Amino acid sequence: MSLYNNVVFLVDDDIDDQEIFIDALKKIDNTIHCFRSHDGEDALKVLSGDIFQKPDLIFLDMNMSRLNGKQMLKELKNIRSLRDIPVIMYSTFIGEEDIEELKQLGAAHFMIKASEFNKLVSSLKFVLTQDWSANTSAGSP
């Protein structure tokens, strides 16, 4: 398996979901680097910092307090140094209306939080092996 994306940034306000996500990444490849943040405001500060290594992908939870996924996606796409990083919207549910809006905002892909660990691993494998730089606005649920 060849990974295009081995540095990821996860933005999710649920600590348990963060831990499961990281465990799934470790199962795929323990050389994947995963940075994380608990909310959109903190994530924007970290991602905009000079010392931070830019990730290959950003996984962004839709439903967070302070700054939700849509709001953060808008902010990311307005920051020159971050706008080309593919963003994977990551949530327990993403409706068709949301998908259309998020595509317009620049989301690269849409991933449902799997209720089973092996399904999460499978979904992450797919996402990590794609070359999202070719088309950062095409996504599917």
Residue, then its C-alpha position, 0 to 999 in steps of 0.5 A: m500500500s502506497l500512502y500519498n498522505n502520511v501527515v494528517f491533522l484531525v480537528d474533532d471535539d470528541i476526545d474518544d473519537q480522536e483516540i479511535f481515529i489515531d488507533a485506526l491510523k496506527k493499524i494502517d501504518n505507524t509512521i503516519h503523523c497525526f496532529r490534532s486539535h479539539d476545536g476549529e479556533d485552536a486548529l486555525k491558530v496551530l495551522s497558521g503558526d510558522i513552526f507547524q509542519k503543514p499536513d497532507l490532509i485535514f480531517l474536519d469534524m462537522n459538528m463542533s462548538r465555537l467554530n463548526g466544520k463549515q465555518m472552519l472550512k471557509e476560514l481554511k480556504n481563505i488562508r493562502s498557505l492553507r487553501d491547497i490542503p485537501v480537507i476531508m469532512y468527517s462526521t456521523f452524518i452528512g446530508e446531501e444538502d451539506i455535501e453540495e454546500l461543502k463541495q462549493l466551499g472546497a471540501a475534497h471528500f466526505m467521510i462518515k465516522a464508522s461505528e465499527f473500527n474495521k470500517l474506519v480503518s478501511s475508510l481511512k486506507f482509502v482516503l490516505t492512498q488517494d492523490w487529493s492534490a489532483n482534484t480537491s473539490a471532488g468528494s463522495p459520501 
